[in-house]
Amino acid sequence: MDKQQLIERLRFTARKIEVIQLAESFVELGVKPDELMALSLHPVESVRFHSAWVLENILLLNLEELDYYLLDLVCYLPRVKSDSVKRHFAKLIAVGVNRIVKKSTAKIFVKIFWSENLELLEETCFRLFVDEKTKSAVKVHSLEILYLLSTRERWIAEELPNIIENQMSFGSPSIRTRGEEILRKLSINNIN
């Protein structure tokens, strides 16, 4: 299969095993993650969804590559309209920011990430977390990103508890569970 055939393949229903095979094929053909990110804005929903799913499978198997593309994902997230694409992008960003916070990545990526203006990421994650139309998985990943950013941005740590408690009152079980975990972490961080 050539690159165009692979892109055409993204139009059709896929199971997890097929997505993994597609990811391997894209890597073998030298398709770069930024090409898949661009496809996540494609006018056809199935192409958007499958490209994001394939991208997730590529980057989670190669976390060093995720480090490299993290800021690109951050730039794409506010532009994404598809709920399924938001889920994949938010998950990847949460994993990437976690690596930054834990310094599990090269120092240069940590330095570059924290030197960026992350205001748009913060705004996007807050908006996604409080929007009642946002799917639970996207809310959970957005909350995780906000918590991770709060380790550097004191104002987020101060605002987050009230927002979490508000969302937990009518949120899904996954939001309540993750909200409780983050509230515990925030209170521990305030003690230290």
trRosetta pair geometry for C-beta under 8 A, 3 or more apart (Angstrom, degrees):
i j d omega theta_ij theta_ji phi_ij phi_ji
1 5 4.3 -132 -161 94 88 128
1 6 5.4 109 139 -59 122 81
1 9 7.2 5 -161 -32 149 138
1 25 6.2 12 66 -171 124 139
1 29 7.9 -73 97 -62 81 138
2 5 5.1 95 52 11 66 104
2 6 7.2 -124 103 -7 34 91
2 29 7.2 126 -159 -131 42 137
3 6 5.7 -56 -151 33 31 112
3 7 6.5 30 153 -17 65 104
3 29 5.4 166 -77 157 81 143
3 31 6.1 146 -127 -76 103 110
4 7 5.7 -52 -149 36 34 111
4 8 6.3 36 151 -19 65 105
5 8 5.5 -52 -147 38 33 114
5 9 6.3 44 148 -29 64 101
6 9 5.3 -48 -151 27 34 118
6 10 7.2 47 147 -31 60 93
6 22 6.7 135 -158 -153 98 89
6 25 5.8 -173 -110 119 127 122
6 26 6.0 152 168 -82 151 78
6 29 6.7 -150 -14 19 153 159
6 31 7.1 -124 92 -38 150 152
7 10 5.7 -39 -164 11 39 118
7 39 6.8 -143 -135 -112 100 140
7 47 7.3 30 -179 -141 77 114
8 11 6.1 -35 -177 4 48 115
9 12 6.3 -64 -169 32 50 105
9 22 6.5 -167 111 -114 130 118
10 22 7.4 117 -83 -164 76 149
10 39 6.9 9 122 167 172 141
10 46 6.8 153 140 129 68 82
10 47 4.6 75 114 -128 115 64
10 50 4.1 178 -158 89 81 129
10 51 5.5 27 -151 -56 148 79
10 54 7.2 -79 -107 -12 108 138
11 44 6.2 -19 -117 136 90 149
11 46 5.1 75 -158 96 42 126
11 47 5.6 -10 -83 -64 64 87
11 50 7.7 -99 -38 24 15 145
12 46 6.9 73 -40 161 12 144
13 46 7.5 -75 -66 -140 49 127
14 18 4.1 -135 -159 92 93 124
14 19 5.1 115 133 -59 130 81
14 22 6.9 -28 -142 -16 156 139
14 50 5.8 93 17 -121 132 117
14 53 7.5 172 78 91 127 146
15 18 5.0 94 52 9 68 104
15 19 7.2 -130 99 -7 34 89
16 19 5.7 -56 -149 34 32 112
16 20 6.5 33 154 -19 65 103
17 20 5.7 -52 -152 34 32 112
17 21 6.5 32 150 -16 64 105
18 21 5.5 -53 -149 38 35 112
18 22 6.2 39 150 -21 67 103
19 22 5.5 -49 -146 36 33 114
19 23 6.4 40 151 -23 64 102
19 50 7.0 -146 -110 -151 99 81
19 53 5.1 -66 -145 132 141 115
19 54 5.7 -140 -165 -82 85 67
19 57 5.8 155 137 -25 99 152
20 23 5.6 -49 -150 32 32 115
20 24 6.6 33 151 -17 63 103
20 57 5.6 -147 -102 -164 58 148
21 24 5.7 -52 -151 35 34 112
21 25 6.4 34 151 -19 65 106
22 25 5.6 -56 -148 38 33 112
22 26 6.2 35 154 -21 67 104
22 50 7.4 -22 109 173 169 107
22 54 5.0 -77 109 -110 114 121
22 57 8.0 94 73 62 85 145
23 26 5.8 -52 -147 34 30 111
23 27 6.5 29 154 -17 63 106
23 54 4.8 -180 -79 -160 78 76
23 57 4.0 -108 -66 100 158 119
23 58 4.8 -162 -158 -61 106 78
23 61 7.5 118 143 13 139 137
24 27 5.8 -56 -150 36 31 111
24 28 6.3 31 153 -20 66 108
25 28 5.6 -54 -145 37 32 112
25 29 6.3 22 158 -11 66 109
26 29 6.0 -63 -147 43 28 105
26 31 4.1 -69 -170 53 85 127
26 36 7.0 45 -175 -66 155 122
26 54 6.1 92 -5 165 151 130
26 58 6.6 -69 83 -76 124 135
27 30 7.7 41 177 -70 31 24
27 31 7.2 -74 -67 49 25 80
27 58 6.1 166 -64 -127 106 108
31 35 5.3 -106 -172 68 87 141
31 36 6.8 88 143 -45 114 94
32 35 5.1 105 62 -2 74 100
32 36 7.7 -144 102 2 45 85
33 36 5.5 -56 -152 39 43 110
33 37 6.2 48 149 -24 72 101
33 55 5.8 96 -145 -141 86 97
33 58 6.2 -167 -89 100 96 136
33 59 6.2 68 -113 -67 140 107
33 65 6.6 144 -25 158 139 114
33 69 4.8 -46 98 -91 145 163
33 72 7.6 128 113 83 109 144
34 37 5.2 -44 -145 32 39 117
34 38 6.5 45 153 -22 64 99
34 69 6.8 -155 -61 -126 77 115
34 72 6.0 -82 -102 -173 93 159
35 38 5.7 -49 -153 33 32 113
35 39 6.7 33 147 -18 62 104
36 39 5.4 -52 -149 36 37 114
36 40 6.8 52 147 -34 63 94
36 51 4.7 179 -162 -179 78 94
36 52 7.4 151 157 -80 101 32
36 54 6.0 -131 -138 88 138 105
36 55 4.1 169 124 -75 138 106
36 58 7.3 147 9 23 164 144
37 40 5.5 -43 -160 14 37 119
37 51 7.9 -167 -62 142 14 116
37 55 6.6 101 -64 -117 63 155
37 69 7.5 -169 -44 -174 137 124
37 72 6.1 -99 -65 143 176 115
37 73 6.9 -128 -112 -91 129 62
37 76 5.3 -121 -172 -74 113 159
38 41 6.4 -61 -172 32 42 104
39 42 5.0 -1 -167 -35 59 118
39 47 5.9 -107 179 157 100 98
39 48 7.0 -170 141 -102 68 43
39 51 3.7 -163 103 -120 118 166
40 48 5.3 72 -159 -153 44 73
40 51 5.2 -139 -67 93 64 116
40 52 4.8 81 -113 -66 113 95
40 55 7.2 -40 -58 -2 121 149
40 76 6.6 62 75 175 135 137
40 80 6.3 -34 142 -110 115 107
40 82 7.5 -133 180 41 80 126
40 85 4.9 130 -167 -148 105 132
40 89 7.3 101 -177 -59 161 119
41 48 6.8 88 -60 -113 8 105
41 76 7.7 -128 -47 -153 109 103
41 79 6.5 -22 -96 131 124 115
41 80 7.2 -114 -84 -102 78 61
42 47 4.1 -60 94 102 153 123
42 48 5.1 -155 51 -63 88 75
42 51 6.9 111 1 1 126 144
43 47 7.9 33 61 51 47 127
44 47 4.3 70 79 9 103 111
44 48 6.9 -178 89 -12 52 85
45 48 5.5 -56 -149 36 34 113
45 49 6.0 29 159 -16 70 109
45 82 6.3 148 -138 -112 81 127
46 49 5.8 -54 -141 40 30 110
46 50 6.0 20 164 -10 66 112
47 50 6.3 -59 -137 44 24 102
47 51 6.0 25 163 -21 62 112
48 51 6.2 -64 -149 35 20 107
48 52 6.5 14 158 -14 61 110
48 82 4.8 141 129 -14 140 160
48 84 7.5 118 112 74 97 103
48 85 5.2 -63 158 -58 101 132
49 52 6.1 -64 -155 37 27 107
49 53 6.3 22 154 -17 66 111
49 82 6.3 -130 -69 162 77 148
49 84 4.5 12 -120 101 102 139
49 85 6.3 -112 -95 -57 48 80
50 53 5.4 -54 -142 39 35 113
50 54 6.1 37 157 -19 68 105
51 54 5.8 -52 -145 39 30 111
51 55 6.2 36 152 -23 63 107
52 55 5.4 -51 -146 36 31 116
52 56 6.5 37 153 -23 63 101
52 82 7.7 -163 -9 88 148 129
52 84 6.8 151 66 124 139 82
52 85 4.3 178 -48 -127 158 72
52 87 8.0 105 135 66 138 74
52 88 3.9 140 154 62 107 150
52 89 6.4 -67 -146 -42 120 82
53 56 5.7 -47 -151 30 31 113
53 57 6.7 28 151 -15 61 105
53 84 7.8 -27 -52 157 101 110
53 88 5.9 -121 -77 -91 47 146
54 57 5.7 -58 -153 38 33 110
54 58 6.4 33 150 -20 67 105
55 58 5.7 -55 -148 35 32 111
55 59 6.1 15 162 -8 68 112
55 88 6.7 100 70 150 102 132
55 92 7.4 -38 125 -65 102 155
56 59 6.3 -66 -141 44 25 100
56 60 5.9 17 167 -14 66 115
56 88 4.6 -110 -51 -157 127 104
56 91 6.5 29 -128 82 125 124
56 92 5.9 -131 -111 -62 77 109
57 60 6.3 -53 -130 39 24 104
57 61 6.5 18 166 -13 57 113
58 61 6.4 -77 -162 39 23 104
58 62 6.7 -31 161 28 63 109
58 65 7.3 -69 141 99 91 145
59 62 6.3 -80 -139 62 32 78
59 63 7.4 74 167 -101 67 38
59 65 5.8 -129 -123 96 69 101
59 66 4.2 101 -179 -81 104 92
59 69 6.6 -98 -110 57 129 131
59 92 5.7 42 91 -134 145 120
60 63 7.2 17 -149 -75 33 76
60 66 7.1 60 -76 -62 38 138
60 92 7.4 -113 -58 -106 88 83
60 95 6.8 -9 -106 134 88 176
62 65 4.1 34 116 14 112 118
62 66 6.9 156 98 -17 62 82
63 66 5.0 -44 -149 32 45 119
63 67 6.6 56 149 -26 67 93
63 95 7.5 -115 -125 149 101 117
63 99 6.5 163 178 -91 118 152
63 104 7.8 -35 145 124 142 115
63 105 7.6 -129 142 -92 102 96
64 67 5.5 -40 -156 24 37 117
64 68 6.9 38 146 -18 61 101
64 105 7.5 148 -115 -135 58 89
64 106 7.8 59 -137 -17 93 107
65 68 5.5 -50 -154 33 39 115
65 69 6.4 14 155 0 70 110
66 69 6.2 -71 -141 51 30 94
66 70 6.2 59 155 -64 66 87
66 92 6.4 -147 -141 -167 112 95
66 95 6.6 -39 169 104 155 113
66 96 5.2 -144 153 -87 105 99
66 99 7.4 113 100 12 117 154
67 70 5.9 -25 -150 -19 27 118
67 96 6.6 162 -93 -141 44 95
67 99 6.4 -101 -86 110 95 144
67 105 4.4 154 -111 -145 136 135
67 106 6.7 112 152 24 157 90
67 109 4.5 -40 179 -122 111 165
68 109 7.5 -88 -74 -100 42 122
69 72 4.8 -56 -166 42 71 120
69 73 6.0 76 136 -27 87 97
70 73 5.7 -57 -154 34 33 111
70 74 6.5 36 150 -22 66 104
70 92 7.9 -161 -114 143 66 93
70 93 6.9 112 -156 -122 81 63
70 96 3.9 166 -114 177 117 148
70 97 7.4 146 -164 -56 130 60
70 100 7.4 147 163 -46 170 121
70 109 7.2 86 25 -168 134 115
70 113 6.7 -16 100 -99 136 116
71 74 5.2 -45 -147 32 39 119
71 75 6.5 42 152 -20 65 100
71 112 7.2 -82 -41 134 141 111
71 113 6.8 -153 -67 -106 101 71
71 116 6.2 -179 -123 -78 122 163
72 75 5.7 -54 -153 35 34 111
72 76 6.4 30 151 -18 66 107
73 76 5.7 -58 -146 38 33 110
73 77 6.4 49 156 -41 66 96
73 89 5.6 176 -167 -156 99 89
73 92 5.5 -121 -145 104 160 121
73 93 5.3 -163 122 -73 124 90
73 96 6.9 139 53 9 141 156
74 77 6.1 -38 -150 9 28 116
74 93 6.1 115 -79 -122 71 122
74 116 7.8 94 94 127 158 154
74 118 7.4 -69 -168 -129 144 80
74 120 7.6 111 158 88 93 102
74 121 5.0 -37 -157 -83 106 122
75 78 7.7 -64 -177 28 33 97
75 79 7.7 11 143 -2 63 118
75 120 7.9 45 -114 95 50 142
76 79 5.6 -78 -162 45 48 109
76 80 6.1 56 149 -43 83 101
76 89 6.3 -128 97 -133 109 143
77 80 5.8 -48 -150 12 33 116
77 86 7.1 83 -152 -131 79 72
77 89 5.0 175 -96 137 84 134
77 90 6.8 98 -131 -73 124 68
77 93 6.5 -7 -62 -40 141 150
77 121 7.0 67 58 -118 139 75
77 124 5.6 110 116 146 113 158
78 120 5.8 -69 -35 170 148 109
78 123 7.9 28 -99 87 127 99
78 124 4.6 -114 -83 -92 89 132
80 85 4.8 -144 -162 108 126 117
80 86 5.2 165 111 -74 130 73
80 89 6.0 -178 -24 12 163 154
81 85 7.8 43 60 50 46 128
82 85 3.9 73 78 11 110 109
82 86 6.6 -170 93 -13 56 82
83 86 5.5 -51 -148 32 33 116
83 87 6.6 39 152 -25 64 100
83 134 7.6 165 -127 -145 100 50
83 135 5.0 96 -174 -14 121 125
83 138 6.7 -107 -161 -30 77 143
84 87 5.6 -45 -154 26 35 116
84 88 7.0 29 152 -12 63 102
85 88 5.9 -56 -152 38 37 107
85 89 6.1 30 154 -14 70 111
86 89 5.9 -62 -142 44 28 107
86 90 5.7 27 162 -19 68 112
86 128 7.0 180 -178 -128 133 135
86 134 7.7 -107 125 -143 153 92
86 135 7.5 142 80 35 120 108
86 138 4.8 18 123 -116 113 133
87 90 6.1 -57 -140 38 22 107
87 91 6.3 23 158 -20 60 109
87 135 6.5 -36 -71 79 111 133
87 137 4.8 31 -131 104 112 122
87 138 5.2 -91 -84 -68 65 84
87 141 7.1 134 -148 6 52 144
88 91 5.8 -57 -150 35 28 112
88 92 6.4 26 155 -16 64 107
89 92 5.7 -56 -148 38 32 110
89 93 6.2 29 155 -17 67 107
90 93 5.7 -54 -144 39 31 110
90 94 6.2 36 154 -23 65 105
90 125 7.8 130 -132 -109 107 87
90 128 7.2 -158 -95 138 141 165
90 137 7.8 144 74 131 128 78
90 138 5.3 118 15 -141 158 67
90 141 3.5 114 135 107 109 136
90 142 5.7 -50 -149 -57 134 69
90 145 6.9 -103 -161 -26 83 132
91 94 5.7 -54 -149 34 29 113
91 95 6.5 27 154 -16 64 105
91 137 7.7 -21 -61 162 108 105
91 141 5.1 -89 -73 -110 52 144
92 95 5.8 -55 -149 37 31 109
92 96 6.2 29 153 -17 66 110
93 96 5.5 -57 -144 41 32 112
93 97 6.0 28 160 -16 69 107
93 121 7.5 -170 -172 -146 143 119
93 141 7.3 98 61 162 92 113
93 145 5.7 11 118 -98 109 130
94 97 6.1 -53 -138 39 26 104
94 98 6.2 32 156 -23 60 108
94 141 4.7 -119 -32 -158 139 85
94 144 4.4 42 -139 98 125 127
94 145 5.2 -99 -91 -62 75 82
94 148 7.2 154 -146 -5 64 142
95 98 5.7 -56 -151 35 28 116
95 99 6.7 30 151 -20 62 103
96 99 5.7 -53 -154 32 33 112
96 100 6.6 34 148 -19 65 102
97 100 5.3 -48 -150 34 40 116
97 101 6.2 39 152 -19 69 103
97 113 7.7 165 -115 -176 67 144
97 145 5.6 94 33 -132 156 75
97 148 4.5 117 129 114 117 150
97 149 6.9 -41 -171 -56 144 76
98 101 5.8 -52 -143 38 31 109
98 102 6.1 14 162 -2 65 113
98 104 7.7 2 123 24 73 129
98 144 7.6 -27 -60 161 110 113
98 148 5.9 -102 -77 -105 58 143
99 102 6.2 -64 -138 50 26 99
99 104 4.3 -93 -148 65 74 106
99 105 4.6 72 148 -34 111 110
99 109 8.0 -9 116 112 111 137
100 103 7.4 16 178 -77 30 41
100 105 6.2 -26 -84 30 52 128
100 109 6.7 -118 -101 127 89 97
100 110 5.4 148 -153 -111 76 69
100 113 4.9 -71 -130 77 145 165
100 114 7.4 162 174 -44 124 88
100 148 7.7 93 65 165 99 125
101 148 5.0 -126 -36 -160 146 96
101 151 5.4 87 -139 51 120 154
101 152 7.9 -132 -109 -27 91 103
103 107 7.6 14 -153 -95 100 66
103 110 5.9 8 -114 -84 76 148
105 109 4.5 -56 131 68 128 136
105 110 6.3 157 76 -47 98 84
106 109 5.1 93 66 3 82 100
106 110 7.5 -150 99 -3 45 86
107 110 5.5 -55 -152 36 41 114
107 111 6.1 39 153 -19 72 106
108 111 5.7 -54 -147 38 31 111
108 112 6.1 29 156 -17 66 108
109 112 5.8 -53 -140 40 31 109
109 113 6.0 34 159 -23 65 108
110 113 6.0 -57 -146 34 24 110
110 114 6.4 8 163 -4 62 111
111 114 6.5 -66 -146 44 24 98
111 115 6.2 19 158 -19 63 116
112 115 5.9 -65 -146 38 27 110
112 116 6.8 38 155 -34 63 101
113 116 6.0 -53 -163 15 31 114
114 152 6.5 -146 -128 -140 110 162
117 120 7.4 65 118 1 92 90
118 121 4.7 -48 -171 42 80 118
118 122 5.8 86 128 -27 86 97
118 149 6.5 -168 134 -131 145 126
118 153 7.9 -128 78 -47 126 138
119 122 5.6 -55 -147 36 32 113
119 123 6.2 30 157 -17 67 107
120 123 5.7 -52 -142 39 31 111
120 124 6.1 33 157 -21 65 108
121 124 5.8 -55 -144 37 28 111
121 125 6.2 24 159 -16 64 109
121 145 7.1 -116 165 161 106 132
121 149 7.3 170 111 -81 114 146
122 125 6.1 -60 -148 38 25 106
122 126 6.3 24 156 -16 63 108
122 146 7.2 94 -138 -113 68 81
122 149 6.1 -167 -94 144 93 164
122 153 7.2 -39 -100 68 139 174
122 156 6.7 -116 -139 -88 118 124
123 126 5.9 -57 -147 38 28 109
123 127 6.1 28 156 -18 65 110
124 127 5.8 -58 -148 38 28 111
124 128 6.2 25 156 -16 65 108
124 142 7.7 -129 122 -130 73 113
125 128 5.7 -53 -141 39 31 109
125 129 6.1 32 158 -22 64 109
125 142 4.1 167 -153 -162 77 89
125 143 7.7 169 176 -57 106 25
125 145 4.8 -131 -113 84 148 122
125 146 5.0 -180 130 -57 134 94
125 149 7.7 155 47 8 157 141
126 129 5.8 -59 -147 36 27 111
126 130 6.4 3 165 -1 65 111
126 142 7.7 -166 -45 166 18 119
126 146 6.7 103 -70 -97 68 133
126 163 7.3 -68 -143 -154 90 163
127 130 6.6 -71 -145 45 24 93
127 131 5.9 29 162 -33 66 113
128 131 6.0 -51 -136 25 26 114
128 134 4.8 123 -169 -118 67 153
128 138 5.6 -103 178 144 123 108
128 139 6.5 -162 140 -94 85 53
128 142 4.3 -169 89 -84 118 158
129 134 7.1 -71 -80 72 12 159
129 139 5.3 104 -127 -147 54 76
129 142 4.5 -150 -60 109 88 127
129 143 5.5 113 -117 -67 124 76
129 146 6.7 -26 -39 -16 152 145
129 163 6.9 60 117 152 129 124
129 167 6.5 -63 161 -83 90 161
130 163 6.5 -77 -76 -161 110 109
130 166 7.8 12 -122 99 98 123
130 167 6.5 -115 -106 -79 60 114
131 134 4.4 95 79 -20 99 105
134 138 5.0 -116 -180 87 100 121
134 139 5.2 123 114 -62 118 90
134 142 7.5 -18 167 2 153 147
135 138 4.8 85 64 10 83 106
135 139 7.0 -150 96 -9 41 89
136 139 5.4 -57 -148 36 33 114
136 140 6.3 33 157 -21 68 104
136 171 7.4 122 -120 -174 95 91
136 172 4.2 -26 -109 31 137 149
136 174 5.1 97 162 59 124 123
136 175 5.9 -113 -145 -39 92 100
137 140 5.7 -52 -148 34 31 112
137 141 6.5 26 155 -13 64 106
137 174 7.3 -6 -82 113 53 158
138 141 5.9 -56 -147 41 32 107
138 142 6.1 34 153 -21 66 109
139 142 5.7 -57 -145 38 28 112
139 143 6.2 31 155 -21 64 105
139 167 7.3 -177 -174 -178 130 141
139 171 7.2 -158 132 -141 155 122
139 172 7.9 134 59 28 139 109
139 175 5.5 -14 113 -98 132 113
140 143 5.7 -52 -149 34 29 113
140 144 6.5 32 151 -20 62 104
140 174 5.4 -53 -68 141 138 110
140 175 6.2 -127 -73 -90 83 61
140 178 4.9 130 -138 -2 94 168
141 144 5.5 -51 -150 34 35 115
141 145 6.5 37 151 -20 65 102
142 145 5.7 -51 -150 34 33 112
142 146 6.4 33 152 -18 65 105
143 146 5.7 -54 -148 37 32 111
143 147 6.4 35 153 -20 65 103
143 164 7.0 92 -141 -105 122 98
143 175 7.4 134 -23 -139 152 76
143 178 5.8 115 87 129 142 124
143 179 6.8 -80 -161 -83 157 68
143 182 6.2 -127 159 -26 109 162
144 147 5.7 -52 -149 34 31 112
144 148 6.4 29 153 -17 65 106
144 178 7.1 -69 -59 -171 88 129
144 182 7.6 -139 -94 -80 49 127
145 148 5.7 -57 -150 38 31 110
145 149 6.3 28 153 -16 66 107
146 149 5.7 -55 -145 40 31 110
146 150 6.3 41 152 -31 64 103
146 156 5.9 -159 -174 -173 83 124
146 160 6.0 155 139 -106 120 120
147 150 5.5 -52 -153 25 32 118
147 151 7.7 45 149 -31 58 88
147 160 6.9 115 -88 -156 65 160
147 182 4.8 -115 -89 -137 138 118
147 185 6.6 55 -165 85 128 139
147 186 7.3 -110 -132 -61 95 97
148 151 6.1 -37 -171 6 40 113
149 152 6.4 -69 -171 46 49 96
149 153 5.4 -4 151 23 87 120
149 156 5.5 40 104 40 97 176
150 153 5.9 -74 -114 66 36 80
150 154 7.7 75 -164 -114 69 17
150 156 3.9 -129 -93 100 81 109
150 157 3.9 123 -175 -65 112 76
150 160 5.9 -44 -81 -19 149 146
150 186 7.1 -24 126 -106 152 101
150 189 8.0 118 124 92 109 166
151 157 7.8 102 -67 -65 28 119
151 189 7.6 -121 -108 -130 71 149
153 156 4.4 62 97 2 109 111
153 157 7.2 165 95 -10 61 84
154 157 5.6 -58 -155 37 40 112
154 158 6.4 37 150 -19 71 106
155 158 5.5 -55 -149 37 36 113
155 159 6.2 26 156 -13 69 110
156 159 6.0 -61 -143 43 31 103
156 160 5.8 42 160 -40 67 110
157 160 6.1 -43 -134 19 24 119
157 186 5.9 166 -156 -141 85 102
157 189 6.7 -103 -144 102 137 137
157 190 7.6 165 161 -69 122 91
158 161 7.9 -61 -178 17 25 99
159 162 6.7 -72 -172 42 47 103
159 163 6.1 32 148 -14 81 119
160 163 5.7 -69 -146 44 34 109
160 164 5.8 34 162 -24 74 109
160 182 7.2 -94 155 143 130 123
160 186 6.3 -160 87 -95 123 152
161 164 5.7 -56 -143 36 28 111
161 165 6.3 26 161 -18 65 107
161 183 6.0 91 -124 -122 86 88
161 186 5.9 -160 -67 106 99 155
162 165 5.9 -56 -147 37 29 109
162 166 6.4 31 154 -20 63 108
163 166 5.7 -55 -150 36 30 114
163 167 6.3 24 155 -13 65 109
164 167 5.9 -63 -148 41 30 106
164 168 6.0 32 155 -26 67 109
164 179 4.4 157 -175 -151 103 101
164 182 6.2 -152 -113 84 153 119
164 183 5.8 -167 106 -65 149 99
165 168 5.7 -51 -142 32 30 114
165 169 6.9 42 156 -34 60 97
165 179 7.5 151 -73 171 35 129
165 183 7.4 82 -63 -93 83 136
166 169 6.1 -50 -164 13 30 114
167 170 7.3 -88 -166 54 36 74
167 171 4.9 44 154 -50 77 128
167 175 6.0 -104 140 168 106 130
167 179 6.5 -171 84 -92 102 142
168 171 5.3 -56 -115 28 28 119
168 175 6.4 -164 -102 127 57 93
168 176 4.8 99 -149 -112 90 70
168 179 4.4 -150 -76 95 114 162
168 180 7.3 104 -123 -49 145 74
171 174 8.0 -100 149 69 106 59
171 175 3.2 -90 159 88 135 139
171 176 5.6 169 83 -48 105 74
171 179 6.9 116 58 -22 153 140
172 175 4.9 98 52 7 72 101
172 176 7.2 -136 97 -3 38 88
173 176 5.6 -55 -145 38 34 111
173 177 6.1 33 158 -19 68 107
174 177 5.8 -52 -143 38 30 111
174 178 6.1 22 161 -10 65 110
175 178 6.1 -58 -140 45 27 104
175 179 5.7 33 157 -25 64 113
176 179 5.6 -56 -141 38 25 115
176 180 6.4 28 158 -21 62 104
177 180 6.0 -55 -152 32 27 109
177 181 6.7 26 151 -17 62 106
178 181 5.6 -53 -151 35 36 114
178 182 6.3 29 155 -15 68 107
179 182 6.0 -59 -146 40 29 105
179 183 6.2 33 155 -21 65 107
180 183 5.7 -53 -145 35 30 113
180 184 6.6 33 154 -20 63 103
181 184 5.9 -57 -157 33 30 111
181 185 6.5 26 150 -16 65 107
182 185 5.4 -51 -146 38 38 113
182 186 6.2 40 154 -21 68 104
183 186 5.7 -52 -144 37 30 111
183 187 6.4 28 156 -18 64 105
184 187 6.0 -59 -149 37 29 107
184 188 6.4 28 153 -18 65 106
185 188 5.7 -55 -149 36 31 111
185 189 6.3 32 153 -19 66 107
186 189 5.6 -54 -147 37 31 112
186 190 6.4 33 153 -21 64 105
187 190 5.6 -50 -148 34 34 114
187 191 6.7 39 151 -24 63 101
188 191 5.7 -52 -154 29 35 113
188 192 6.7 26 153 -14 66 106
189 192 6.0 -58 -148 38 33 106
